[in-house]
Amino acid sequence: MADRRSVRARIVYALEAAGALLVFAVLRLLPVDWCSNFGGFVTRHLGPHLGISNRARRNIRNALPELDDAAVEHIVVAMWDNLGRVIAEYPHLDKFRVYEPGGRIEIVNPEYVRDQGRDGKGTLFFSAHYGNWEVVTMSATHAGLDIVEIYRPANNPLVDRLINHARSVIGSELVPKGAVAARRAVAALRSGRHIAMLVDQKMLEGVPVPFFGRAALTAPALARLALHFKCPVVPVRIIRSRGAHFLIIAEPPLQYRQSGDSEADTIALMTQVNQVYERWIRERPEQWLWLHNRWLD
């Protein structure tokens, strides 16, 4: 029985990967703006009718209780539009250049990215599933920084390989999260390299940290690395300004201290991190991926 399930899973993975490869190949032939618009059109019309959208609605109502039903639905539709655009833009990641005058990306406060590493120390850059989160790391790699990017692999390993092939143009070393990522992050920071990670996903284990006024299990890795290596922690977000055009905003490194109580210091720093991307979400809630259940209750 187990062998049958394994064979069935491999067949499903192969079919999914073949479909994804075909879609990628077709999208690659089309202009990036067409792809972005098409992806947004499909998902904003289909996504709100999927059952998982009820989780997004519930999350939005719990986090932003002041919004009425119409405002919640507007966010859900816009969230799906953004997600569809992100997916359709994968085959065209090589078209995005952060520091290109008149290009698709404008960057604010680039010095908070480009000035990192001048003292020989590594830096921890963090962002969230916001705007096109695949593009945000380019703010560092296109500035010439040596980046190890920690990511959550797709469930289908063949699709994951395809996505990573698209990501390869970003210029970072891609490391799947887990024990391997922990070892690579430590080695990278010891050698003065830099880490990029998204910090907003649901964790099955972690430390409870406030997020929109409620406890959310939060991965403590960023704080533990920062406290151990005493390295800067720099927030960077990317806003979809229109279509396949973006604004990247780098912020000053977070201020944190070490009291001698490592667990308390970890909670304090991760609370700061959650506060940063909670602020981002409040400013543009339609640009965040509300589909993860971030809370304990």
Secondary structure, DSSP 4 states (H G I P E B T S, - for coil): -HHHHHHHHHHHHHHHHHHHHHHHHHHHHS-HHHHHHHHHHHHHHHGGGSTHHHHHHHHHHHH-TT--HHHHHHHHHHHHHHHHHHHHHGGGGGG--TT-TTSSEEEESTHHHHTTTTTS---EEEE-SBSSTTTTTHHHHTTT--EEEEEPPPSSHHHHHHHHHHHGGG-SEEEETTHHHHHHHHHHHHTT-EEEEE--S--SSSEEEEETTEEEEE--HHHHHHHHHT--EEEEEEEEEETTEEEEEE-PPPP----S-HHHHHHHHHHHHHHHHHHHHHH-GGGB-TTS--S--
